[in-house]
Amino acid sequence: MKKLGKIFAVCILATFFAGSAMAVSLAPNGVGDLLIFPNYLADGTGWETNLKIINTKTDESVVAKVVIRGGEKSQELLDFFIYLSPTDVWTGKIYNDNGTVKIFSDDDSIRSGGTASSPIWGDEQPVDEPLKASDCDTTFYGYLEVFEAWNSGATVTTFDLSAPPVDKDLIFAEFTPLTASGNFDATQNPDAIANALTGYYDISLPTLGLSAADKALAFEDYDVNAKLELGVETFIGQLANTTVAEIETWLAKTFLYMPYYNDGVNFSAHLLTFPTKKTTIDTDTCAITAALGPFFQQLPTADGYCVEYGMFDTNHEELTPGGDPDPIFSPVPDEQKRWVCNEWNALLPAVPNYDWAWDEGYVRYAFEEITTVSDGETALWTFTGAPVIPTVVNLGADGLSLVEASYDFGTTSTVE
């Protein structure tokens, strides 16, 4: 029933926005032109993250920009293009090499060197590139964004890029000189959106043979409207016909329902990712000076832009941490307030202040009922809830599992 409820909520939101200026939507089939990989882990204890990005089109080549962001303050750690022929898949791995987090790929869809006239590809010279270390952020964990930058159906091409396999030199040669916005902006050229991308990631611990996979979150009709470049940071809601407020509206959730184990054999972690927060920092002091997302702009605190939520005892028992864990399925104590201040947050049983006193149960996270105006300049709608992507990780006798949590969408209403 919970899954049906989520599908129903997506339909309601889609109906609500059908008559508005909002074109972007969550892609129920997992295929679109903006992907968010909510988690990567490469913390130096053996964990690594494998990535797959797929061009689902059978007759169009696609260029996508991949952005890797740190989990504490969303600082850009690395960005690069991938060049995908029809039905192509790019593979890569984020791993820890003796304290230095790197991305590795020996795929022919990523450029690893050469010149603009003679590029070298990952299958010829593998990429093994360190992420940019930062005193103000971490490289050990975080998330990724993937933007559909261009598709061959949007342009009259010199070469045939429709029949796989396509030489990556030809895709590169077609994309590189493009400048006119009509090659990218769907308001000028409807063919500029292919909604071609889907993706998967798995977090693994190879030394123990553990691995668990999940799919990237996809949005369709995001519509990048200008050429994306390397060396120029790309943010959600910029250089696109979609605002960050629109993405926040689709991500807004008022309640999360996340099961856990903590019995000495089976353990859980709850991962909360806030990809629209995008803190701006003073690079000299690392102090947070602003946040990109309208939701987070309402929440300045002494510790930066944090999100408050409640952890509720949904069976109404008066239980306290460390108390008698009977019944075994009791959730956490009543209305324990917590703050999560990072863009990527892991709530673990072993971490102080997040102790779960029972062997098994679930947590009902209730976010503050804050009403956010969609856009400070053109207020078309408001929404409640926090723009979060929740993931449950379980590790135990049956191995490792990774799954998106159940939730309730925030409520949305028009501005009169």
C-alpha positions in Angstrom: 0.0 0.0 0.0 2.8 2.4 0.7 4.2 1.9 -2.8 0.8 2.5 -4.3 0.5 5.6 -2.1 3.8 7.0 -3.5 2.6 6.3 -7.1 -0.7 8.1 -6.3 1.2 11.0 -4.9 3.3 11.3 -8.0 0.2 11.3 -10.1 -1.4 14.0 -8.0 1.7 16.2 -8.3 1.8 15.6 -12.0 -1.8 16.7 -12.3 -1.3 19.7 -10.1 1.6 21.0 -12.3 0.0 20.1 -15.6 -1.5 23.6 -15.9 1.5 25.4 -14.5 4.9 26.5 -15.8 6.6 23.5 -14.3 7.6 20.9 -16.9 10.1 18.8 -15.0 8.9 15.8 -13.1 10.1 12.7 -11.3 10.5 10.0 -13.9 8.5 7.0 -12.7 10.4 4.7 -15.1 13.8 5.9 -13.9 14.8 7.4 -17.2 15.3 11.1 -17.8 17.7 14.0 -18.5 18.8 14.6 -14.9 20.1 11.9 -12.6 20.9 12.1 -8.9 23.0 9.3 -7.4 22.2 10.0 -3.7 25.1 8.0 -2.2 28.7 7.1 -2.7 31.1 5.7 -0.1 34.9 5.4 -0.2 36.0 6.0 3.4 39.3 4.1 3.5 37.9 1.0 5.3 37.6 -0.9 2.0 34.2 0.4 0.8 33.9 1.6 -2.8 31.1 2.6 -5.1 30.6 1.4 -8.7 28.7 3.5 -11.1 26.8 2.8 -14.3 25.2 5.4 -16.6 23.2 4.2 -19.6 22.0 5.8 -22.8 18.6 4.2 -23.3 18.2 5.6 -26.8 18.7 3.2 -29.7 19.2 5.9 -32.4 20.8 8.9 -30.6 24.2 9.6 -29.1 24.3 11.6 -25.9 26.8 13.6 -24.0 26.3 13.9 -20.2 28.1 15.9 -17.6 28.9 14.1 -14.3 29.5 16.1 -11.1 30.8 14.5 -7.9 30.0 16.5 -4.7 31.2 16.2 -1.2 28.9 15.0 1.5 29.4 17.8 4.1 29.0 21.0 2.1 28.3 19.9 -1.5 31.6 21.2 -2.8 32.4 20.1 -6.3 35.1 17.4 -6.1 35.3 16.6 -9.8 33.4 17.0 -13.0 33.8 15.4 -16.5 31.9 14.5 -19.7 30.9 11.1 -20.8 30.2 10.4 -24.5 27.6 7.7 -25.0 26.6 6.1 -28.4 23.1 4.6 -28.7 22.5 1.9 -26.1 25.9 2.6 -24.6 26.8 2.3 -20.9 29.6 4.1 -19.0 31.1 2.4 -16.0 33.4 3.8 -13.3 34.4 3.3 -9.7 35.0 5.7 -6.8 37.5 4.1 -4.4 40.0 5.0 -1.7 43.7 4.6 -2.6 45.6 4.8 0.7 43.6 7.8 1.9 43.2 9.5 -1.5 39.7 9.1 -3.1 39.8 8.5 -6.8 37.6 7.7 -9.7 38.7 4.9 -12.0 37.3 4.1 -15.4 38.7 2.1 -18.3 35.6 2.7 -20.4 35.8 4.2 -23.9 33.1 6.8 -23.1 35.3 8.9 -20.9 38.2 11.1 -22.2 41.4 10.5 -20.4 43.9 12.7 -22.3 45.0 13.8 -25.7 44.1 17.0 -27.4 40.9 18.5 -28.8 41.8 17.2 -32.2 43.0 13.8 -31.0 41.4 12.7 -27.8 42.5 9.6 -25.8 39.7 7.5 -24.3 39.6 5.4 -21.1 39.9 2.1 -22.8 43.2 3.2 -24.3 44.5 5.0 -21.1 42.4 4.3 -18.0 41.3 7.3 -15.9 42.5 7.1 -12.3 41.9 10.7 -11.2 41.9 11.9 -7.6 38.9 13.9 -6.3 39.8 17.4 -5.3 40.7 17.4 -1.6 39.1 20.2 0.4 39.7 21.4 4.0 36.0 22.4 3.9 34.4 19.2 2.7 35.0 15.4 2.6 35.9 13.2 -0.4 35.1 10.0 1.6 31.3 10.1 1.0 28.8 12.2 -0.9 26.6 12.1 -4.0 26.6 12.7 -7.8 24.6 14.6 -10.4 24.4 13.7 -14.0 23.1 16.3 -16.5 22.1 15.3 -20.1 24.2 18.0 -21.9 23.4 17.2 -25.5 21.9 14.6 -27.8 22.5 14.1 -31.5 18.8 14.4 -32.3 19.0 18.1 -31.5 21.5 18.9 -34.2 22.0 18.3 -37.9 25.3 16.4 -37.5 28.1 16.0 -40.0 28.5 12.3 -39.0 26.0 9.6 -38.5 25.7 9.2 -34.7 22.6 7.1 -34.8 23.8 3.5 -35.4 25.8 1.9 -32.7 28.7 1.5 -32.2 29.6 5.1 -32.8 33.3 6.2 -32.7 33.6 8.4 -29.6 35.9 10.7 -31.6 32.9 11.6 -33.8 30.6 12.4 -30.9 33.4 14.5 -29.4 33.9 16.3 -32.7 30.2 17.1 -33.1 29.7 18.3 -29.5 32.8 20.3 -28.8 32.3 23.3 -31.2 28.6 23.7 -30.5 27.6 27.1 -29.0 24.1 28.0 -30.3 21.4 27.6 -27.6 19.1 25.9 -30.1 21.2 22.8 -29.8 20.3 22.6 -26.1 17.2 24.6 -25.2 13.9 22.6 -25.7 11.9 25.9 -25.7 13.6 26.7 -29.0 14.0 23.1 -30.3 11.8 20.3 -28.8 14.4 17.7 -29.9 16.9 19.2 -27.5 15.6 16.9 -24.7 16.1 13.2 -25.2 15.3 12.0 -21.7 17.8 9.3 -22.5 19.6 8.6 -19.2 19.3 6.0 -16.5 21.8 4.9 -13.9 22.7 2.4 -11.2 25.2 2.4 -8.4 26.4 -0.3 -6.0 28.2 0.2 -2.7 30.6 -2.7 -2.1 33.1 -4.1 0.3 35.1 -6.4 -1.9 37.3 -7.9 0.9 34.1 -9.5 2.4 32.3 -10.1 -0.9 29.5 -7.6 0.0 27.7 -5.5 -2.5 24.3 -3.8 -2.8 22.8 -1.8 -5.7 20.1 0.8 -6.2 19.1 3.0 -9.1 19.7 6.7 -9.5 16.8 9.1 -9.0 15.7 10.4 -12.4 13.9 13.6 -13.5 12.5 14.1 -17.0 12.2 17.3 -18.9 14.8 19.1 -16.7 16.0 20.7 -20.0 19.5 22.1 -19.9 19.2 25.3 -22.0 22.8 26.2 -22.7 26.1 24.5 -23.3 27.7 23.0 -20.2 31.4 23.4 -19.8 34.2 21.9 -17.8 35.8 24.4 -15.5 32.5 26.1 -14.9 30.5 24.7 -12.0 27.1 23.3 -12.9 24.3 23.6 -10.2 20.8 22.1 -10.3 18.5 24.8 -11.4 21.1 26.9 -13.3 21.6 26.8 -17.1 18.3 25.0 -17.3 14.6 25.6 -17.9 14.0 24.2 -14.4 14.6 26.0 -11.1 16.0 24.5 -8.0 12.6 25.2 -6.3 10.9 22.9 -8.8 13.3 20.1 -8.0 12.8 20.7 -4.2 9.0 20.5 -4.7 9.3 17.0 -6.2 11.7 15.9 -3.5 9.7 17.4 -0.6 8.7 14.8 2.0 7.0 15.3 5.3 7.4 11.7 6.8 10.0 9.0 6.2 9.4 5.4 7.3 12.8 3.6 7.7 13.2 0.1 9.2 16.3 -0.9 11.2 18.2 -3.8 12.8 20.5 -3.4 15.8 20.7 -6.9 17.4 24.5 -7.5 17.4 24.3 -9.5 14.1 22.2 -7.3 11.8 22.8 -3.5 11.6 21.2 -0.7 9.7 22.1 2.8 8.6 19.7 5.5 7.5 21.2 7.8 4.8 19.6 11.2 4.2 20.7 13.2 1.2 19.8 16.8 0.6 21.0 17.5 -3.0 19.4 21.0 -3.3 21.1 22.5 -0.3 24.3 23.5 -2.0 26.0 25.5 0.7 28.2 28.4 -0.2 31.2 28.7 2.0 34.1 31.1 2.8 37.0 29.1 1.5 39.4 30.7 4.0 37.3 29.8 7.1 35.0 27.1 5.7 32.1 29.1 7.3 28.7 28.6 5.6 27.5 31.9 4.1 24.4 30.8 2.0 22.4 27.9 0.7 21.1 27.5 -2.9 17.7 25.8 -2.2 14.8 28.0 -1.2 13.9 25.5 1.6 17.3 25.8 3.2 17.4 29.6 2.8 14.8 29.7 5.6 16.9 27.7 8.1 20.0 29.7 9.1 21.4 28.5 12.4 24.7 28.9 14.3 25.9 25.7 12.7 24.9 26.6 9.2 21.8 25.5 7.4 20.5 22.5 9.3 17.3 20.5 9.0 15.3 19.6 12.1 13.2 16.5 12.3 11.5 14.4 14.9 11.9 10.7 15.7 8.6 9.3 16.9 7.3 6.3 18.9 4.5 5.5 16.6 2.9 2.8 18.9 2.6 5.5 21.6 4.7 3.7 24.2 6.6 5.7 26.8 10.0 4.2 26.2 13.4 5.7 26.8 16.8 4.8 25.3 18.4 2.0 27.3 15.0 0.9 28.7 13.5 -2.6 28.5 13.5 -3.5 24.8 10.2 -5.3 25.0 8.4 -5.6 22.7 11.3 -6.2 20.3 9.6 -4.3 17.4 9.2 -1.0 19.2 10.4 2.1 17.4 12.6 4.8 18.8 11.4 7.0 21.7 8.8 9.6 21.4 9.6 12.9 19.6 13.4 12.9 19.9 14.5 16.0 18.1 17.6 15.8 15.9 19.5 18.1 13.6 21.1 17.0 10.3 23.5 19.6 9.0 25.3 18.0 6.2 24.2 17.4 2.6 24.8 13.7 3.1 24.0 12.2 6.6 24.4 8.7 8.0 22.4 7.9 11.1 24.0 4.8 12.7 23.2 2.8 15.9 26.8 3.1 17.1 27.0 6.9 16.8 26.4 8.8 20.0 23.0 10.7 20.1 21.5 8.3 17.5 21.3 5.2 19.7 18.4 2.9 18.9 17.7 0.9 22.0 15.8 -2.0 20.4 16.9 -4.9 18.4 14.5 -4.3 15.5 12.0 -1.7 14.5 11.5 1.3 12.3 11.9 5.1 12.6 9.2 7.5 11.6 11.1 10.7 10.7 8.8 13.7 10.8 10.1 16.9 9.2 9.0 20.3 10.4 5.9 21.7 8.7 7.7 24.6 7.0 6.0 26.2 4.1 8.5 27.1 1.3 7.6 29.6 -1.4 8.7 28.1 -4.8 10.6 31.1 -6.0 11.5 34.4 -4.3 11.0 36.3 -7.6 8.0 34.6 -9.2 5.9 32.9 -6.4 3.8 30.3 -8.3 3.3 27.7 -5.5 4.3 26.6 -2.1 5.3 23.3 -0.7 5.8 21.7 2.7 8.3 19.1 3.8 12.1 18.7 3.4 13.7 18.0 0.0 15.4 14.7 1.0 16.4 11.4 -0.6 16.2 8.7 2.0 18.1 5.3 1.8 18.1 2.3 4.1 21.2 0.2 4.3 21.1 -3.2 6.1 24.1 -5.3 6.9 23.8 -8.7 8.5 23.8 -12.5 8.1 22.1 -12.3 4.8 24.5 -9.8 3.3 24.1 -6.1 2.4 21.0 -4.4 1.1 20.3 -0.9 -0.2 16.9 0.5 -0.9 15.0 3.8 -1.0 12.9 4.3 2.0 9.1 4.8 2.0 7.8 8.3 2.6 4.9 10.7 2.4 5.2 13.6 -0.1 4.9 17.2 1.1 1.8 19.1 0.2 1.7 21.6 -2.6 -0.6 24.6 -3.2 -0.8 27.5 -5.6 -0.1 31.0 -4.5 -3.2 33.2 -4.9 
